[in-house]
Amino acid sequence: MKSVISLKGKVEILDIDDPLVEANYVSVETIYSAISSGTELLLKNLQSENPIQLGYSAMGVVRDIGEGVTHVQKGQRVACYGSPYTKHAEMLAVPKHLVVPLPDTCTSKEAAFVGLGAIAIHALRQADLRFGESVVVVGLGILGQIAGRIADISGNRVIGFDLLAERCSKLSEAIRAQVYDQVEDVSRAVVSLEQHQGVDAVVICANGANSGIIDQALHWIRDRGKIIIVGDVKMDFDRELMFAKEAQILISRAGGPGRYHESYESKGVDYPIGYVRWTEGRNMAEYIRLLAEQRISIHSLITHELSLLSMTEAYEMLSESPRDVLGVIIDYGKG
């Protein structure tokens, strides 16, 4: 099968053996995989001497199941998440907790973004927003776009911010939010909020944001508000600003509890729901539910569909044309 790696900063497509299906794993033939521009560009540009597998979000059809797998069947459409199991490759062997069945009402292309959906949901859970509370979403790439949509249907007041006006337009077209491409406009919107206390949380989805973004977020939040770091942001901030508001600055780790834990992922040991309500697998399923019930739609965010053999072109577009490229999926049916 073909699989995509980065080696010394260059994208290569290798022919490798199909993965074996073990107990608690699912074999999936990939139909679509989604590119996470922030994470994957960071990995691609590492100039590593060792090959790095690219990709972590996809959907496909179940071809085989290992012992202990009961929630999916052969021939069923599923969404998959989580490197190193899910990647840009023709065949995947994915742990059962990272495989979610797709209802008929869920489109395959939107389901391919399940990993980003789970990450967005976990970030909002870290913010612990309640109905009617407010949030600034910083960085309106594909991840910030999804986070803004989910916050909106959850009854939160959303203010979006991105330096690219084109991305601001995408969010403002989808939800009733105040969206700006200038910091000063965001600050005015925060001040104009009812009660004039600041927003309850700021979720930073931007990668490579300038080091002053956390200080800016500290100005935007209310007393004891929260700042959630999702993107790759330098952790520099003014302690006095943080102290004055007794603010919380939190990291959101991928799709939720269970990520990077061998017992949960590789061995298939679930956390009891009474102790861990929202694992990464449950967050994946929630994203799929929102799509299936048409509570959110991300179809308009998919700007490019490419073949596996066009991967080099895909990363070049993401680097060089951020105004024109947002959601990119790889179609494994294309030659």
C-alpha positions as CSV (number, residue, x, y, z in Angstrom):
1,M,0.0,0.0,0.0
2,K,1.0,3.6,-0.3
3,S,1.7,5.8,2.7
4,V,2.9,9.4,3.1
5,I,5.9,10.4,5.2
6,S,8.1,13.5,5.7
7,L,11.9,13.0,5.5
8,K,14.3,15.9,5.9
9,G,11.5,18.3,5.2
10,K,10.4,16.7,2.0
11,V,7.2,14.7,1.4
12,E,7.6,11.2,0.1
13,I,5.1,8.5,-0.8
14,L,6.3,5.0,0.1
15,D,5.1,1.5,-0.8
16,I,4.9,-0.5,2.4
17,D,3.1,-3.7,3.6
18,D,-0.5,-3.5,4.7
19,P,-0.8,-3.3,8.5
20,L,-1.8,-6.5,10.4
21,V,-5.0,-6.6,12.4
22,E,-4.5,-7.5,16.0
23,A,-7.0,-7.9,18.9
24,N,-8.9,-4.7,19.6
25,Y,-7.9,-3.2,16.3
26,V,-9.9,-2.5,13.1
27,S,-8.6,-2.7,9.6
28,V,-9.9,0.2,7.5
29,E,-9.6,0.8,3.8
30,T,-9.2,4.6,3.5
31,I,-11.6,6.6,1.4
32,Y,-10.7,10.1,2.5
33,S,-8.1,11.5,4.9
34,A,-8.0,15.1,6.0
35,I,-4.9,17.3,6.3
36,S,-4.4,19.2,9.6
37,S,-2.5,22.1,8.2
38,G,-1.0,23.4,11.5
39,T,0.3,20.1,12.9
40,E,1.3,18.5,9.7
41,L,3.2,21.5,8.4
42,L,5.1,21.6,11.7
43,L,6.0,18.0,11.4
44,K,6.9,18.3,7.7
45,N,9.3,21.2,8.4
46,L,11.2,19.5,11.2
47,Q,14.0,18.4,8.8
48,S,14.1,15.0,10.7
49,E,16.6,12.4,9.6
50,N,13.9,9.8,10.5
51,P,10.7,9.3,8.6
52,I,7.7,11.0,10.1
53,Q,4.2,9.6,9.3
54,L,1.9,12.4,8.3
55,G,-1.9,12.6,9.0
56,Y,-4.2,11.6,11.8
57,S,-7.8,12.0,10.7
58,A,-9.6,9.9,8.1
59,M,-12.6,7.8,7.2
60,G,-13.1,4.6,5.3
61,V,-14.7,1.2,5.2
62,V,-14.0,-1.7,7.6
63,R,-12.3,-4.6,6.0
64,D,-11.5,-6.7,9.0
65,I,-11.9,-6.6,12.8
66,G,-9.8,-8.1,15.5
67,E,-10.9,-10.0,18.6
68,G,-12.7,-7.8,21.1
69,V,-14.2,-5.4,18.5
70,T,-18.0,-5.4,18.7
71,H,-19.2,-1.9,17.8
72,V,-18.4,-2.0,14.0
73,Q,-18.8,-4.6,11.3
74,K,-17.1,-5.5,8.0
75,G,-18.3,-3.2,5.2
76,Q,-19.4,-0.4,7.5
77,R,-18.3,3.2,7.0
78,V,-16.2,4.5,9.9
79,A,-14.2,7.6,11.0
80,C,-10.7,7.2,12.4
81,Y,-8.4,9.3,14.4
82,G,-5.0,9.4,16.1
83,S,-1.4,9.1,14.9
84,P,0.4,6.7,14.4
85,Y,-2.6,4.5,13.7
86,T,-4.5,6.9,11.4
87,K,-2.4,8.5,8.7
88,H,-2.3,9.3,5.0
89,A,-2.2,5.7,3.9
90,E,-4.4,3.4,1.8
91,M,-4.9,0.9,4.6
92,L,-5.1,1.6,8.3
93,A,-5.0,-0.6,11.5
94,V,-6.8,1.5,14.1
95,P,-7.5,0.8,17.8
96,K,-11.2,0.2,18.5
97,H,-11.6,3.3,20.7
98,L,-10.4,5.5,17.8
99,V,-12.9,4.1,15.3
100,V,-16.5,5.5,15.2
101,P,-19.3,4.1,13.0
102,L,-21.0,6.6,10.6
103,P,-24.8,7.0,10.4
104,D,-26.2,7.1,6.9
105,T,-26.9,10.9,7.3
106,C,-23.2,11.7,7.9
107,T,-21.3,12.6,4.7
108,S,-17.9,10.8,4.2
109,K,-16.0,14.0,3.4
110,E,-17.1,15.8,6.6
111,A,-16.5,12.7,8.7
112,A,-12.8,12.6,7.5
113,F,-12.2,15.7,9.7
114,V,-13.2,13.7,12.8
115,G,-9.8,14.2,14.5
116,L,-10.1,18.0,14.2
117,G,-13.6,17.8,15.4
118,A,-12.6,15.9,18.5
119,I,-9.8,18.3,19.2
120,A,-12.1,21.3,18.9
121,I,-14.7,19.7,21.2
122,H,-12.1,18.9,23.8
123,A,-10.7,22.4,23.7
124,L,-14.3,23.8,24.4
125,R,-14.7,21.3,27.2
126,Q,-11.4,22.5,28.7
127,A,-12.9,26.0,28.6
128,D,-15.9,24.7,30.5
129,L,-18.3,27.1,28.9
130,R,-21.9,27.2,30.0
131,F,-25.0,28.2,28.1
132,G,-24.9,31.9,27.4
133,E,-21.2,32.4,28.2
134,S,-18.8,34.0,25.7
135,V,-15.7,33.0,24.0
136,V,-13.1,34.5,21.6
137,V,-11.8,32.0,19.1
138,V,-8.3,33.1,17.9
139,G,-7.2,31.6,14.6
140,L,-9.9,30.6,12.1
141,G,-8.1,27.9,10.2
142,I,-10.0,24.6,9.9
143,L,-9.8,23.9,13.6
144,G,-10.9,27.3,14.7
145,Q,-13.8,27.2,12.2
146,I,-15.0,24.0,13.7
147,A,-14.6,25.2,17.3
148,G,-16.6,28.4,16.5
149,R,-19.5,26.4,14.9
150,I,-19.7,24.0,17.9
151,A,-19.5,26.9,20.4
152,D,-22.3,28.6,18.6
153,I,-24.7,25.7,18.6
154,S,-23.9,25.2,22.3
155,G,-25.5,28.5,23.1
156,N,-22.3,30.5,23.5
157,R,-21.6,34.0,22.3
158,V,-18.8,33.7,19.8
159,I,-16.2,36.3,18.7
160,G,-13.8,35.2,16.0
161,F,-10.4,36.6,15.2
162,D,-8.0,35.9,12.3
163,L,-5.6,38.1,10.4
164,L,-7.0,36.7,7.1
165,A,-10.3,38.4,6.2
166,E,-11.2,35.4,3.9
167,R,-11.2,33.1,7.0
168,C,-13.3,35.6,8.9
169,S,-15.9,35.7,6.2
170,K,-16.1,31.9,6.3
171,L,-17.1,31.9,10.0
172,S,-19.4,34.9,9.8
173,E,-21.3,33.3,6.9
174,A,-21.9,30.1,8.9
175,I,-22.9,31.4,12.3
176,R,-24.2,34.6,14.0
177,A,-20.9,35.8,15.4
178,Q,-18.8,38.9,15.6
179,V,-15.7,38.2,13.5
180,Y,-12.8,40.5,13.0
181,D,-9.3,40.6,11.4
182,Q,-8.0,43.4,13.6
183,V,-7.2,43.1,17.3
184,E,-8.6,46.5,18.1
185,D,-12.0,45.5,16.7
186,V,-12.0,42.4,18.9
187,S,-11.2,44.5,21.9
188,R,-14.1,46.8,21.1
189,A,-16.5,43.8,20.7
190,V,-15.4,42.4,24.1
191,V,-16.0,45.8,25.8
192,S,-19.5,46.1,24.2
193,L,-20.6,42.7,25.5
194,E,-23.5,42.8,27.9
195,Q,-22.2,43.4,31.5
196,H,-18.9,44.7,30.3
197,Q,-16.9,42.1,32.2
198,G,-14.9,40.5,29.5
199,V,-15.3,37.1,27.8
200,D,-15.4,33.9,29.8
201,A,-12.7,32.2,27.7
202,V,-10.3,32.6,24.9
203,V,-9.5,29.6,22.8
204,I,-6.3,30.0,20.8
205,C,-6.2,27.8,17.7
206,A,-3.6,29.7,15.9
207,N,-0.2,28.1,15.1
208,G,2.9,30.3,15.3
209,A,0.9,33.2,16.8
210,N,3.0,36.1,18.1
211,S,4.2,35.9,21.7
212,G,1.9,38.7,22.7
213,I,-1.3,36.9,21.9
214,I,-1.6,35.4,25.4
215,D,-1.2,38.9,27.0
216,Q,-3.9,40.2,24.6
217,A,-6.2,37.3,25.7
218,L,-5.6,38.2,29.3
219,H,-7.0,41.7,28.6
220,W,-10.1,40.1,26.9
221,I,-11.1,37.7,29.6
222,R,-13.2,38.4,32.6
223,D,-12.0,38.0,36.2
224,R,-11.0,34.3,36.7
225,G,-11.5,33.7,33.0
226,K,-9.7,31.0,31.1
227,I,-7.3,30.9,28.2
228,I,-7.1,27.6,26.3
229,I,-4.0,26.9,24.2
230,V,-4.7,24.5,21.3
231,G,-2.3,25.7,18.6
232,D,1.5,25.9,18.8
233,V,1.9,29.2,20.6
234,K,5.0,30.4,22.5
235,M,4.1,30.4,26.2
236,D,5.2,33.9,27.1
237,F,2.8,36.1,29.1
238,D,2.8,38.9,31.7
239,R,2.5,37.3,35.2
240,E,1.0,40.5,36.6
241,L,-1.9,40.4,34.1
242,M,-2.5,36.8,34.9
243,F,-2.3,37.5,38.7
244,A,-4.6,40.5,38.5
245,K,-7.5,38.3,37.1
246,E,-6.5,35.1,38.8
247,A,-6.7,33.7,35.3
248,Q,-6.2,30.1,34.2
249,I,-4.0,29.3,31.2
250,L,-4.6,25.7,30.1
251,I,-3.3,23.4,27.5
252,S,-5.8,21.3,25.5
253,R,-4.2,18.0,24.7
254,A,-5.5,16.6,21.4
255,G,-8.9,14.9,21.3
256,G,-9.3,14.3,25.0
257,P,-8.6,11.8,27.8
258,G,-7.1,8.6,26.5
259,R,-4.8,10.3,23.9
260,Y,-1.3,8.9,24.1
261,H,-2.3,6.4,26.8
262,E,-1.3,2.9,25.7
263,S,-3.9,1.1,27.9
264,Y,-6.7,3.1,26.4
265,E,-5.6,3.2,22.8
266,S,-3.5,0.1,22.0
267,K,-4.9,-2.3,24.6
268,G,-8.6,-1.2,24.3
269,V,-9.2,-0.5,28.0
270,D,-11.9,2.1,28.3
271,Y,-12.3,4.6,31.2
272,P,-15.5,4.1,33.1
273,I,-18.0,6.8,32.1
274,G,-18.7,7.7,35.7
275,Y,-15.0,8.7,36.1
276,V,-14.2,10.1,32.6
277,R,-17.3,11.3,30.9
278,W,-15.7,12.5,27.7
279,T,-12.8,10.4,26.3
280,E,-11.3,11.1,22.9
281,G,-13.4,8.3,21.5
282,R,-16.6,9.8,22.9
283,N,-15.6,13.2,21.6
284,M,-15.2,11.7,18.2
285,A,-18.6,10.2,18.4
286,E,-20.1,13.5,19.5
287,Y,-18.6,15.3,16.4
288,I,-20.1,12.6,14.2
289,R,-23.5,13.1,15.9
290,L,-23.4,16.8,15.3
291,L,-22.7,16.2,11.6
292,A,-25.3,13.4,11.3
293,E,-28.0,15.6,12.9
294,Q,-27.0,18.5,10.7
295,R,-26.3,20.7,13.7
296,I,-23.1,21.8,12.1
297,S,-21.8,21.6,8.5
298,I,-18.2,21.9,7.4
299,H,-18.7,21.1,3.7
300,S,-18.1,24.8,2.8
301,L,-14.7,24.6,4.5
302,I,-13.4,21.9,2.1
303,T,-11.6,24.0,-0.5
304,H,-9.5,21.3,-2.1
305,E,-9.7,17.6,-2.9
306,L,-6.5,16.0,-4.1
307,S,-5.2,12.5,-4.9
308,L,-2.6,10.7,-2.7
309,L,0.0,11.3,-5.4
310,S,-0.6,15.1,-5.1
311,M,0.5,15.3,-1.4
312,T,3.5,17.5,-2.2
313,E,1.2,19.9,-3.9
314,A,-1.1,19.9,-1.0
315,Y,1.5,21.0,1.5
316,E,2.9,23.6,-0.9
317,M,-0.6,25.1,-1.2
318,L,-1.1,25.2,2.5
319,S,2.2,27.0,3.0
320,E,2.1,29.4,0.1
321,S,-1.7,30.2,-0.3
322,P,-3.3,30.3,3.1
323,R,-5.9,32.8,1.8
324,D,-7.2,30.3,-0.7
325,V,-6.7,27.0,1.1
326,L,-8.6,25.9,4.2
327,G,-9.9,22.3,4.3
328,V,-7.9,19.8,2.2
329,I,-8.9,16.2,1.9
330,I,-7.2,13.3,0.1
331,D,-9.4,11.3,-2.1
332,Y,-8.1,7.7,-2.4
333,G,-10.3,7.0,-5.4
334,K,-8.4,9.6,-7.5
335,G,-5.6,8.4,-9.6
